Amino acid sequence: MRWWNEAHNQIQAFYHNDQSDCFFVFLSWFLNDRFLERFYLFNKKNSLIQTHQTINNLYREDSADIELELEKLESAKGVRIIVADKKFKIKYASFFQRG
């Protein structure tokens, strides 16, 4: 009977672990489905707004090293930048510079 008790305890432990695994899988799926996309989009939107403001400030200051500053910004933020005037004439475009 001792082996039966040990086997019964192992089966209960396995069943309990299986239930908690299912719970955590469901919880992870639920959190990702409901909140992760909104969180990612919120952060990305704020990052793009901040990058836009930084580029506007660079052009207002009329910095001599504006291309260098834009390259630094691209590296730091992981973005590609295109700057155009009001007539859509391209003043700066990073993707034309790289092969």
C-alpha positions in Angstrom: 0.0 0.0 0.0 2.9 2.3 0.5 3.7 2.3 -3.2 0.1 3.2 -3.9 0.2 6.2 -1.6 3.5 7.4 -3.3 2.0 7.0 -6.8 -1.2 8.7 -5.7 0.8 11.7 -4.3 2.9 11.9 -7.5 -0.3 11.9 -9.6 -1.8 14.6 -7.5 1.4 16.7 -7.7 1.4 16.3 -11.5 -2.2 17.2 -11.8 -1.7 20.3 -9.6 1.3 21.4 -11.6 -0.6 20.9 -14.9 -3.5 23.1 -13.6 -1.1 25.9 -12.6 0.6 25.7 -15.9 -2.7 26.1 -17.7 -3.6 29.0 -15.4 -0.3 30.8 -16.2 -0.6 30.2 -19.9 -4.2 31.5 -19.9 -3.1 34.5 -17.8 -0.2 35.3 -20.1 -2.4 35.1 -23.2 -5.1 37.3 -21.6 -2.7 40.0 -20.6 -1.0 40.0 -24.0 -4.3 40.1 -25.8 -5.8 42.8 -23.7 -3.0 45.1 -22.7 0.3 44.5 -24.5 -0.7 45.9 -27.9 -2.1 49.1 -26.4 1.0 49.5 -24.2 3.3 49.0 -27.2 1.3 51.5 -29.4 1.2 54.1 -26.5 5.0 53.9 -26.1 5.7 53.9 -29.8 3.4 57.0 -30.3 5.1 58.9 -27.5 8.5 58.0 -29.0 7.6 59.2 -32.4 6.1 62.5 -31.0 9.3 63.1 -29.0 11.5 62.4 -32.1 9.3 64.8 -34.2 9.8 67.5 -31.6 13.5 66.9 -31.5 13.8 67.2 -35.3 11.7 70.4 -35.3 14.0 71.9 -32.6 17.1 71.0 -34.6 15.8 72.8 -37.7 14.6 75.9 -35.6 18.1 76.2 -34.1 19.6 76.0 -37.6 22.5 73.9 -36.3 25.6 73.5 -38.5 25.8 69.8 -37.6 22.2 69.0 -38.3 23.0 65.9 -40.4 25.2 64.5 -37.7 22.5 65.2 -35.1 19.9 63.5 -37.3 22.2 60.4 -37.7 22.7 60.3 -33.9 18.9 60.5 -33.4 18.4 57.7 -36.0 20.9 55.4 -34.2 19.4 56.2 -30.7 15.8 55.7 -31.7 16.1 53.1 -34.4 14.2 55.1 -37.0 14.8 56.3 -40.5 14.2 60.0 -41.1 12.9 62.0 -44.1 12.8 65.8 -43.8 10.9 67.7 -46.5 9.9 71.3 -47.0 6.4 72.6 -47.5 6.6 71.8 -51.2 7.7 68.2 -50.4 11.2 68.8 -51.6 13.4 66.3 -49.7 16.0 68.1 -47.6 17.3 65.0 -45.7 16.6 61.3 -46.2 18.6 58.7 -44.4 17.6 55.8 -46.5 19.2 57.3 -49.6 22.5 57.6 -47.8 22.9 53.9 -46.8 23.3 51.0 -49.1 
